[in-house]
Amino acid sequence: MAKDTAPRWDRRMQQRLARGEAAALGELYDRFAALVHSQAHRMLDDEDAADLVTREVFAQVWENPEAYDPKQGSMRSWVARLTHRRSVQRLRSAAASSYAAEHGEGAVPDPEELERRVRSATAAARADYIVSSMPVPLREALELAYIHRRDYRQTAADLGVTEDEARRRLRLGLQLLSTANARPLEGAAPPGYGRVR
Amino acid sequence: MTGGGRESEGGEEEVRGARRIPGPRGAADDLDLASVPLPPLPPPGGSAPDEAVPEQSQPASASASGDAPESDAGEPEPDLGPGPAAEAWPEPGPCPEPEPGPEPEPADGHPHPAAPEPEPAAPAAEAWPEPGPGPEPADGTPEPPAPDPLVSSAPVVLPHQVLKALLGAWALSACSAEETAAVEDHLTGCAPCADEALRLRDAVGLLHTDGSLDLDPTLRTRVLDGCFGRRPARIPVPEWAAPYDAETARLDALLRDIGDSEWHAPVRLQWFEEERRVSRRTTVAGVIGHLMAVDGLLSAALGLDDPLDGGKAPLDPTERTETYWSATRRPPTRAVREPWRAQSHELIRTASFAGRNVAETSVSYGAFALPLQDAALDRAFECWVHGGDIADAVDYPYPAPSAAHLHRMIDLAARMLPAALAGRRSAGLAGPAKDLVAAGAPGRSLHLEIEGHGGGDWYIALDSPAAVGAPERAVAQVALDGVEFCRLVAGHISPVEAAAGQEGDREAIRDVLFAAASLSRL
């Protein structure tokens, strides 16, 4: 399995996409569709919009696989960035059009309010991404404590680790997660997604 | 037929039961994560807990610590490696924000001069208060030495280190009442801990249990078609391989979502043999092994490695499966998913490059052979049927294939029926031929009317595979739902049970329904 996990998979996938291999696109979809769709859904809270973003993201990858630069990170993180960017665009345009529908043509929503929404949607989606990418032991501990309402002693017993270790995992997991709230640099610039290449 | 696979197959997404943090269904990569042996996490004391607790308003530093447990695994998975958070979108660089230099923690305002944060690692191991087999300090036994004036009024007196280590559990409301009180008391006097506590509580707010939506299985086709509309594939997946592509992807998505233990859920495989229903018990993982073993027939036909001991394995699907099952000493686990998926991907890829040239390549199943394009359809059918078996075993929904693909599966069965009838006739299991005609001429036929999803009309030549089924020579009619017909062909319902509208020659109807059931196998 190790053979296909790392950058090698990413690079090979990029070559195959560039070559126009339909089967490669299918494999790409199988690997990332759930990530893209759930991230878009978390940001937009709308099934159809998430479907649309999913289509746009895969179309973008398919049309221009060369845009992926393995030096900048994994293909997975690249796909996540594309998804974020598309979702933010959609969030903005949806907000603008629904505001205009409500307040008459030409009316523009409060930019600060819009930025706040973009930021909170971004943090939510980032949090999901972090949870999905964090080491399994940390994620398992968080799931036990948060979803199954196990205390840390029970969590330790469930995982077969010491109580120290359970506490450590819970804390570390939350620390990782808390970085989703860290105000990204891009937040300073008005078009929040601008920095994302 | 119409449809093109676009039917909405409603009612799929809402049923999955288990509530989870949605992250885990993120991507196929998660499989990789899950099946990598757990990395040896640093021993509790050894990792200097405070190292893992950078003052992190910085994504970079946090991910560095998240990274730590994984780095021992020798698995350079980049998604774990450089740290998920750092890799997340907004900061493309490996270290987007500079470290804020020295740890600010022990600095000003620290209320515990007596217990300075031993930041540079090593001493922290000793500072970690885990005295061997001793009980957790929190168990009501007051720690003997904790002369901290600031916490002395707390119900339980715990040292700063212990309280700090509890912050994660505290934020998740996962510690005892005494510990909670002790932590909260501590927070009033310890600014660094209070900061972290706030941050972790906010992080808990980002967790959620809903939103574990499953992907609409029809989305795959829509997304891929949309892509090909914008940029045509230079190397397309041949049309005849499309159902296999779709069904293996669908099953794979189901497998991705099930837990380790569900791989061992019992599955009863059923088919129809010697005029009765038989069954065999295996597990979810065993079913995937079965699919892989039989798919290997196609691999061999395409010149790829046979998963079963190249060349020497039997061709008969049942024997292949038994060979595979008995060769695996331990009960199969979810580890079987990876090779099964790799094999199906490789099949599709190879078929794409070979394209039309291999569509007619003969694939031997031992007792019979099919051209590759039909064999691929047969494997798509089996993949769906067994996907349904697995879904039943783990209580997930599993809708029928798209109408276009279902139609082709029905068509394959309809085309195989005349030969199956002839075989049964020579075994004395079907009535005699009544009207033999010249090869290629229209012969006595049964009108098979398949209703609904993937349906259509087929005319089955009754007396000889060489004759051609024809409407004007129909002597009987059977009307059946498409999925019901497939269940019959799969041996999941008996010919007697098949709820079919029937009209005309009773014997012909009976013979065709039994012949349909006889197409099933393990």
Interface residues (C-beta under 8 A of the other chain):
Chain A: M1 A2 D4 T5 A6 P7 D10 R19 G20 E21 A22 A23 A24 L25 G26 E27 Y29 D30 R31 F32 A33 A34 L35 H37 S38 H41 R42 E47 D51 T54 R55 F58 A59 W62 E63 Q72 G73 S74 R76 S77 A80 R81 H84 R85 T122 A123 A124 R126 A127 D128 Y129 I130 V131 S132 S133 M134 P135 V136 P137 L138 R139 L142 E143 A145 Y146 I147 R150 D151 Y152 R153 T155 V161 T162 E163 D164 E165 A166 R167 R168 R169 L170 R171 L172 G173 L174 Q175 L176 L177 S178 T179 A180 N181 A182 P184 L185 E186 R195 V196 R197
Chain B: R19 R20 I21 P22 G23 P24 R25 G26 A27 A28 D29 D30 D32 L33 A34 S35 V36 L38 P39 L41 P44 G45 S47 P49 A52 V53 Q56 S57 Q58 P59 A62 S63 S65 G66 P69 E70 E75 P76 E77 P78 D79 L80 P82 P84 A85 E87 A88 W89 P90 E91 P92 G93 P96 E97 W128 E130 E136 A165 L166 L167 G168 A169 A171 L172 A174 C175 S176 R199 L200 D202 A203 V204 L206 L207 T209 G211 L213 L215 D216 L219 R220 R222 V223 L224 G226 C227 F228 R230 R231 P232 A233 R234 I235 P236 V237 D245 A249 D252 A253 R256 E338 A342 H345 I348 R349 S352
